[in-house]
Amino acid sequence: MKQLLLAFLGLIFLPAAHAQTFVGPGGPINDSGQVSTFSQAVSGLSPSTLDAAHGLLSVCVDITHTYDADLVLRLRAPDGTIVLLSNQNGGSGQDYTNTCFTDSATTSIVAGSPPFTGTFIPQVYLNTVNNAQDGNGIWQLEIEDVYPFADSGLVIIWALTFGANPPAPYSLDSSFLPIMVINTSGQGIVDDPKVIADMGIIYNGPGPLAMVGHPACRAPAIPTPAMDSTKSVSTSWSISIARAAFAPL
């Protein structure tokens, strides 16, 4: 156990020499269908604002479990933002041993294999939490066993590392496929009530790129009755959406 802990601590301090790391407590993973929550209070973070200049760099976990595909791992930030780290990956393999999630990794956790030792890109970018929120507060590692009363597991330790210049997420600016844009005009998408938003489709036909900078991304266009795949199309509808309309993390 001592050698395992030293290896884990070595891995979490590897990404940045001038970083702040907060180590959270572990415990058993609930096998009754309830989400297990492991909380870590972050304080004294400097600078405290999480953004493109300074933010969350990595989330590292050391977990034992007898069937990895049962597990869904999420990170919840102090402002409630949820990042999906890993969703039922690993098949019948066991454990997440010295596993670090970071946007700068080269391999997605989906392409990894148990015990997932090393660095992996999470299924949702960590940069999602670097949204100008105050990083001081309660952070939570949430683990759900989606196949209860079968296999057991334990969170040994987990850690958050903050530092300068967090990797920016991939930004889509063009595509040969149609691009769907949902514009809430600055409104937050909450559980209830629903908000009115504009949904647009940008498509330039076979060959030309569809560009995110198209006017449909900024303002609603006049609805087009029919779509001709040989012509440039910008179609917009007014829709009503809520957070529950999106696939759950």
SVG drawing of the C-alpha trace seen along z (x, -y; Angstrom):
<svg xmlns="http://www.w3.org/2000/svg" viewBox="-42 -38 50 48">
<polyline fill="none" stroke="black" stroke-width="0.4" points="0.0,0.0 2.8,-2.4 4.5,-1.9 1.2,-2.4 0.5,-5.7 4.0,-7.0 3.5,-6.1 0.1,-7.9 1.5,-11.0 4.4,-11.0 1.9,-10.9 -0.3,-13.8 2.7,-16.1 4.2,-15.3 2.1,-17.7 3.2,-21.0 6.0,-22.0 4.2,-25.2 0.8,-23.8 -1.5,-23.3 -2.8,-19.8 -5.6,-18.9 -6.0,-15.2 -9.4,-13.9 -10.5,-11.1 -11.6,-7.7 -14.0,-5.1 -16.2,-2.2 -18.2,-2.5 -21.9,-2.0 -23.2,1.2 -26.9,0.6 -27.6,-1.7 -26.9,-4.9 -24.3,-7.4 -21.2,-7.5 -19.9,-11.0 -16.4,-11.8 -16.0,-15.5 -12.8,-17.6 -12.8,-21.2 -10.4,-23.4 -9.2,-26.6 -6.3,-29.0 -6.3,-28.5 -4.3,-31.3 -5.5,-32.8 -8.9,-31.6 -10.7,-32.3 -10.6,-29.4 -10.1,-30.5 -7.9,-30.1 -4.9,-31.5 -5.2,-29.4 -7.5,-26.4 -8.0,-22.7 -5.2,-20.7 -6.0,-17.1 -8.1,-14.8 -6.3,-11.7 -7.9,-8.6 -6.9,-5.3 -9.9,-2.9 -10.2,0.8 -13.3,2.5 -14.0,6.0 -15.9,4.9 -14.9,1.6 -17.8,1.4 -20.2,1.0 -18.7,-2.4 -19.5,-6.0 -17.1,-8.6 -18.0,-12.3 -16.5,-15.4 -18.7,-18.1 -17.3,-21.6 -18.3,-24.1 -20.7,-25.9 -22.4,-22.6 -20.7,-22.1 -20.4,-18.3 -17.7,-16.7 -18.0,-13.2 -14.7,-11.5 -15.4,-7.9 -18.7,-6.1 -18.7,-2.3 -15.3,-1.7 -13.0,1.2 -15.4,4.2 -14.8,6.9 -11.4,5.5 -10.5,4.3 -9.5,1.1 -8.4,-2.4 -4.8,-2.3 -2.9,-5.6 -5.3,-7.1 -5.1,-10.8 -7.6,-12.6 -6.2,-15.6 -7.1,-17.4 -3.5,-17.4 -3.3,-13.6 -3.1,-11.8 -5.3,-8.9 -9.0,-9.0 -10.2,-7.0 -12.6,-5.2 -9.6,-3.9 -7.7,-2.8 -7.8,0.6 -7.8,1.6 -6.3,0.7 -6.0,-2.6 -2.6,-3.5 -1.3,-6.8 -2.9,-9.9 -6.2,-9.9 -8.5,-12.4 -11.8,-12.4 -15.1,-11.9 -15.9,-15.6 -13.1,-18.1 -11.9,-19.3 -11.7,-22.8 -15.5,-22.9 -15.0,-23.9 -12.5,-26.7 -15.5,-29.0 -14.5,-32.0 -16.0,-30.3 -14.2,-30.5 -12.2,-27.3 -12.4,-27.5 -15.2,-25.4 -16.4,-21.9 -15.4,-19.6 -16.9,-16.1 -16.0,-12.9 -19.2,-11.0 -19.1,-7.3 -22.1,-5.4 -22.3,-1.6 -24.9,-1.0 -25.1,2.7 -25.9,2.9 -25.6,5.9 -22.9,7.6 -19.4,6.2 -17.7,4.2 -15.0,1.5 -13.1,-1.2 -11.8,-4.7 -8.3,-4.6 -7.4,-8.2 -8.2,-11.0 -6.7,-14.4 -7.3,-17.7 -4.4,-19.7 -4.7,-23.4 -2.1,-25.4 -1.3,-27.9 -2.3,-27.6 -4.8,-24.7 -5.1,-23.0 -7.9,-24.6 -10.6,-22.2 -10.9,-21.4 -12.9,-24.0 -15.0,-23.2 -14.9,-26.0 -15.8,-24.1 -17.1,-20.8 -17.9,-19.0 -21.1,-17.8 -24.1,-19.9 -23.6,-21.9 -26.5,-22.3 -26.3,-25.5 -28.4,-26.2 -28.3,-29.8 -29.8,-30.6 -28.8,-34.3 -26.9,-34.1 -29.6,-32.2 -28.5,-29.4 -30.1,-26.0 -31.7,-24.9 -33.9,-22.0 -37.0,-24.2 -38.4,-26.3 -37.6,-25.8 -35.9,-28.6 -36.6,-29.7 -33.7,-29.3 -32.9,-29.5 -31.8,-26.3 -30.0,-26.6 -28.6,-24.2 -25.7,-25.3 -25.0,-23.2 -23.3,-24.2 -23.9,-21.0 -21.3,-18.4 -17.8,-19.7 -17.8,-23.2 -17.1,-23.5 -19.8,-24.6 -18.4,-27.4 -19.3,-28.1 -18.9,-31.8 -22.0,-31.7 -24.6,-34.4 -26.9,-31.6 -24.6,-31.2 -25.3,-34.8 -28.9,-35.5 -32.0,-33.4 -32.5,-33.1 -35.8,-32.9 -37.0,-29.3 -36.6,-27.5 -39.5,-25.2 -37.4,-22.6 -33.7,-21.6 -31.9,-21.1 -28.7,-19.2 -27.1,-20.9 -27.5,-24.5 -26.3,-26.4 -28.8,-26.2 -29.2,-28.2 -32.4,-27.2 -33.6,-28.3 -36.4,-27.4 -37.5,-28.6 -37.3,-25.8 -37.9,-25.3 -35.2,-23.4 -34.3,-22.4 -31.3,-20.6 -33.2,-17.4 -33.5,-17.4 -29.9,-16.6 -28.3,-13.2 -27.5,-12.8 -23.8,-12.8"/>
</svg>
